[in-house]
């Protein structure tokens, strides 16, 4: 089964730290990426930029608004998808992600949410 893992952070806590300190923390993250990816069960791992757009329909019209959209102190900073037997194995894999291995993540509000996903694939054989 595939699991979507959402990596959250607190931008206010990150912004309150000097840039060299944040750069050092992010450099430490890269040291853990090899072990995380070595599991062979990471399908994709992507960091997200802060710029967001939201599409929604209202009164028959599509509206585009700028974000972020949550009223929370947290934002999603990364997403990754893993393949695992069950959610316990997915938790074990997510625990290898740098956001859970780097000690400074605790002070920066880092956390990971893990959710089972349904995977749909389109068939291109119907085209033409």
Secondary structure as UniProt FT lines:
FT   STRAND          2..10
FT   HELIX           11..15
FT   HELIX           19..38
FT   STRAND          42..47
FT   STRAND          53..58
FT   TURN            59..60
FT   STRAND          61..66
FT   STRAND          74..83
FT   HELIX           87..94
FT   TURN            95..96
FT   HELIX           98..101
FT   HELIX           104..107
FT   TURN            108..109
FT   STRAND          111..117
FT   HELIX           124..126
//
